[in-house]
Amino acid sequence: MTDSKDKSRKINVDGEEATQKAAENKPETEATASEENTDAKTEETPEADPLEEAQKQIEELKDKYLRTVAEFDNYKKRTLKEKTELILNGGAKTVAAILPVLDDFERAIADKSDDPKAIKEGIQNIFNKFVKSLESLGVKQIETKDKDFDTDYHEAVALVPGMGDDKKGKVVDCLQTGYTMNDKVIRHAKVAVGQ
């Protein structure tokens, strides 16, 4: 009888253990079932194929690339055309500024005056007009009188000894006038420098 009580206890104990195990297993099986349901749902919804998405992106990038290359090619052609036109017609402004001076020379040549004073005055007026035309284009004369010798603006063609300490390293004489255009030297002044 004790054996049967022990067995029934074991059954009861085993039964409780089985019930507890079943209770513990039940949430796991429910969780597993819910996971299976979500997997089934994701499989049911059609996902975009990554390969197709990559192909679309490649096509878009290829289109952008081709457009950029075409735009750059057009830019190069346009720039080359503008550069060519600038080289061919860049002096038009300069020539237009000098043409009135040429007109004055033509009028002076056509004049039959024998008065040397009038001729000299006419030439001086034409010279002044020419200098003003050059200044309007940004051309200026390089100052040399009593200036220190500066290799950026002057070119020494002669050294003059015995000028004294106050003239040493200074411009003594200007043999050819130098010019700048928009603060850039276009012709150095040829000068004699005291030694």
Secondary structure, 3 states (H helix, E strand, C coil): CHHHHHHHHHHHHHHHHHHHHHHHHHHHHHHHHHHHHHHHHHHHCCCCCHHHHHHHHHHHHHHHHHHHHHHHHHHHHHHHHHHHHHHHHCCHHHHHHHHHHHHHHHHHHHCCCCCHHHHHHHHHHHHHHHHHHHHHCCEEECCCCCCECCCCCEEEEEEECCCCHHHCCEEEEEEECCEEECCEEEECEEEEEEC
